[in-house]
Each structure stands twice: as structure tokens, then as C-alpha cells.
Amino acid sequence: MLPLRRHIADQIREIVGGRQLDLTRPPGDDGLFGPGSATWAVHGDFTAMMAGGIASLLVQMLHPAALAGVWDHSDFRRDMSGRLRRTAGFISVTTYGSTEAAEAMIARVRAVHDRVAGTLPDGTPYAANDPHLLTFVHAAEVDSFLRAHRTYRDPDFPDVRADQYLAEMAQIARRLGARDVPENRHQLARFLDAIRSELRVDARTRAVARTLLNQPAPNPALATIGGWLTQAGVALLPDWAARLHGLDSGTAMKPAIRAGTRGLGGAIRWALAG
């Protein structure tokens, strides 16, 4: 591998915690999904997944209870990159790891959720293991990842495969404790439309969003890539979410962002394939 190629690949693997993750599978064990699954296809592109992850977090923080879990139980100002790395690790292991490793990762996250609870500023109690909240967090995530895949990786991804992806990923949500999980595009759209009345923005939302959107790159060499992927993530937001955040979703720039992100994705796939 050329030195530049190796350097890019090493930095990218560091972002997702690749050196610490064991994605080996014993013979005959395809994990929770397997090579032919829609989940392997959607989660297989680093660039689209990173952009989708940014969009997902921006949507999730619009729910006061999801935001409170971050505000009250994490050091997000100093460890946003760590939070992103842990999320990427969870997705990697549950997607590509052995069945045992995936189930252990899910159990670990459930144990963390059991300790995340508190009271909103208006006095309303919240808990990270609340089934309705878990369903919202999941819905925001899979909607964003699917948007990213179709926008930045495979615009011809068939509807039937998109529904297959949502049905597959619903397994993870239910194992985490979610209920009434959307399993196709129509159910997902209905759920996100129905929950919009619960979403809002306040000073705390804006503070967390600023931290996410302005986080420094883990390595100066990746600053340009990180900035571009953040812009690509914002461009994925549904119009209603962008309006709530007061963000310009970059309508006029979307074709250029899409083309540039696809080009970046090709370069990163080249680096990782070496």
C-alpha cells in the first residue's frame, strides 16, 4: 500500500475504533444479518455513514428527552468525537461482528441506558430505556442512514431493499427495548410525522448542535474531510428538521455537495481497499 493510502486508511479506522473492534466471525456465523443483507449494503460505505450519522444526531437532539440524556450524562463538549466513535463501534459490531459479539454489545448498551435517567427542565421525568424514546432514536438513525446511502452511495437502491433494511434494523431496536418499531418506509414516514409535535429547540439544543457541527478533526490531516462530511450531513436533514435548527440545508448547493461527497467516498474506498 502506498504511504498516503495507508495513512488515510489508518486515520479512518482510528475514527471508528477499528483497531479495538473484533469483527471476526466463526465459520458458519454470519452475525445478525450476513453478507447478502440490506444492512451490510447500507452500512458498507464510510462516507455515507459518517454524513448520515451527523444528520441522525441533529434529528435525535430535537427530542427533549434524547437531548437530556446527552446533556446530563455525557461530557459532550470535550468528548463528542468519543461519542461518535462509540456509536460507530456499536454499528460496526452489530452489523459485521459475530452473533455473540453483537448480542454482547447490545447488552452493554442496554446496561448503560438503565443508568441514564433524570428530569427535564420542566419537571418531566425521562429515561433512556423508555421504549417510545428508543423507537424515535432508532427511527432518526435508520432514516438518516438510508437517506445517506441513497444520496451519496447508491441512488438506485431499490425500494424493496430499503424496506428490507428497515425490517432488518428493527431487530436491533427491539433488542434494545424499543416497541412498535417501523419496518418499512411508509411506517417510518408515519412515525416521524407523528412525533414532530414532541420535538423542539432550546438553548441546550443549540449548544449541543454547535459542539457537533464545530468539533475539531481528530487529526489535522482530516480537517477538510471532516468539515465536508459535516456539510454533507446537514444537507441530508429533512426540511422540517433543518428549519427547527435554523440551519440552511443547502438546497442550492445540494447537487455540488452530492457530487463532491460521492467523489470523496470513492477516494476513501480506494484507501480502505489497499
N, C-alpha and C positions, 0 to 999 in steps of 0.2 A: 504494500500500500504506500502511496506517495506520502511524504511527511505532512503536506497540507490536508490531504484526505484523512489521514489518521488523526490529526489534530482536531478537525471538525467532528469526526465521529466520536472521539473521546469526550469532547465537550458536551455533545448532545446526550451521550449516555450518562454523563455526570448529572445533567439536569433531571433526568427521570430516575436517578438512583440505580442505573443498570448494573453497576459493579456490585451492589449489595443484594440484588434480586436474584433469586434462584428460579429460573423459568424452565428447568429441566423437567421432563415428564417420563415416568417409567414406561416401558413397552406396553402398548395396548391402552394407555391412558391419554386421551385427547383433552383432558381437562373438562371444564364445564361446557365448552362449545365445540371445539375442533376445527381443523383446517378449512373445511368447507362451509363454515358458518358465516352468516352475515356479520356477526360481531368481529370475527377476525378481519374481514374486509374493511369494515368501517374504522376499526381501531388500528389499522396497519400503517397509517401514514402519520409520521411525527408532526409535520407542518400543520395538517388539517386538525389534528387532535389538540395541538397547542392553541391554535386560534379558537377552536371550539371550547376548550377549557376556559379561556378568558371570557368568552360570551356566556358560558354557563355560570361562572361565578358572579358576573354582573347581574344576571337574572335572579340567581338564588338570593343575593343580598337584598333584593327588593322585598322579601318577606321578613317582617319584623322578628319573628322567632328564629329564622335561619341567621339573620344578622346578629341577633343577641348571642347566639352560640359562639360566633367568631369574636364578638366584642368582649364578652365576659370570660371566655375560656381559652383564649389564644393570645399570643404576643404577635399579632399580625403586623404591627408596624416594623418589627425587627426580624420577623421570620416568615414573610409572605412567600419567599422562594422555598422555604422548607415546607410550608403548607402545600404549595403546588407540587413539590417533589413527592410528598406523601400521597397526595391524590393520584399522581401519575403512577406511583408504585402499586397502589390498590388496583387501578385499572389494568396495569400490566399483568399482575399476578392472577387476578380473577379472569382475565381474558386468555392468557397464554400459559399460565402455570399448571401444575398437576392439580387434580381434583382435591387432594389433601391440602396442598398449599393454598388453593383458592378458599376452601372452607375454613382454614385456619385464619386467613386474612379477614374474612367476613366476620368470624367470631371475635377477632381482635377489635374490629371497628364497632361491633355491637357493644362490646365491653366499654369502649371509650364513650359511646353515646349514652350509656347508662349513667355516666358521671356528669353529663352536660345537661344542666337544668338551672332554672333561675326565674327571675321575674322581669317582665318588660317595664319600661319607664312608666307605663300607665297602670301598673299593678297586675297585669295579666301574667299568670304563670306560663312557662314554656319548658319543653323538654325535647332534647334531640331525638329521642326514641319515639316521639309522637307519630303514629302511623300516617296521619294526614300530611304532616310536615315532611316525613321521609318520602312520601309519594311526590310531593312538589319538588323536592331537591332532585329526585331521580328524573322527573319529567323535564325539568330545566336542563339537566345534563344530557339526556339522550336526544332531546330536541336540538340542542346546540351541536352535539357531535354529528348528528345526521345532516344538519344544515351545512356544517363544515365539510363533510365528506362530499356532499353533492355540489358544493360551491367550489372547493379547492382541489378535489382529487378526482371525482368521477361524476360528472354532470349527468351521465346516462344511467346512473344507478337505478335499477327498476323499482317501481312502487312495491312490487311483491317482495323484493329483497329488503326494502325499507321496513315493511311490516314484519318481516321475519326478524330483522334486527331488534325491533321494539319488543316482540314476543320473547326473544332470547334474553334480552337485558332485563325484562320484567322478573325473571328468575332471581337475579341479584337483588333487586329491590325487595322482593318478598322475603328473601332470606335475611335481609337487614331489618325487616319488620314492617315494611310498607303494606298497605292494603288498597284494594280497588285500583291496581296499577294499570295504566293504559298499555294495551298490547298491539295497537295499530295506529296509523296516522290519524284516523278520524277520532278515535278515543283520546289520543294525545291532544289534538286541537281543541276538543271539547273541554278537557280538563284544564288546559292552560287558559282558555277563555273564561271558564267559571271561576278560577282562582284569582283573576285580576283584581277583583274587589278587595282582596286581602293585602294587596301589595301597595307599598308606598315608599317615599324617600324622605329622609330627615337628615339632620346634621351628621348623625353617626353613619348613615349610608354613604353620604358624600365623602366622609373621612376614609372609610374602607375602600371606596371606589378609587379615590386619589392614590392611596397606597398601592393598590393593584395596578393601576394604569401607569404609575411612575416608578415602579420597582426597578432598582438597578439590575443590570445583567450580572449573572454570577461570574462572568469573565468579560473583561472589556472587549475582547475579540468578538463576543456575541451580542454586543450592544445594538448594532444595526439590525441584526436578525430579530432580537427581542422586541425592539421598537416596531418593526414591521409586523410581527405576529400580533402584537397588541392592537395595532390599527386594523389588522385583518379580523381580529375577534370582535372589535366594536362594530365593524361593517356587517357582521353576522346577526346583530341584535334585531329582534322583531321591532318594527317601528314604535309600538307602544312602550317597549322597554327602553329604547333609546330616548323617547320623549320624557319618561319618568326620570331618567338620569340627567336630562338636559344635555345629552350628547348628540353631536352631529353624526348620524350613521353613515355619512359619506356617500349619499346616493349618487352624486355626480361622479365621484371617484371610484365607485364600486367596480366598473369594468377594469380599471387600471390596477386596483387592489387585487382583484381576482386573477388577472394575468400575472402580476408580479408574484403572488403567493404560489401559484401553480409552478412558476419558474423556480422559485426558492425550494419548493417541495422536490422538484426533480434534482436539484443540486444536492439536497440533503440525502435523498435516496441513493444517489451516486456515492456519497461519502460513506454511508452506512453499509453499502453493499460490498465495499472493498475488504 
